[in-house]
Amino acid sequence: MGLFGSKGSSSDSKTDRILTPTQVAEVLADEYDPSSEAVIFVHATSREITPADTWLLPMIQFAFTKEPKLGLVYGTGSGCALIRQTALRQIQAASRGAGSSGGQIRSCADLMKALERAGFSLKQDPRLDLDLLP
């Protein structure tokens, strides 16, 4: 079945390759420092990420400084994305007090829809692809 073969996803499998339901749950469960405007790098844990793997990250992160409403940058591979911390905090607050309006976030597709509902944009960057890394 592999890393991204989890059953019971609430959305299409192509979108949920970006982040697994487990990764989404872990990211939403974390508490983030409200004083910083960080970008969180979420990646698959199938292998160790080396410093050489991350040499493109500063260039990709630059997109967040240029676009204040950019919430998520994802690659063409599996299990890898950069997420704006303030966007995550906003999604966490909405999902915790959601009731019927926000719904539960169980997959990456749900997370992406929640970000868009909150006014954040999403962007794919083909340079961000852990599947291509050695």
Disulfide bonds with the S-S distance in Angstrom:
none
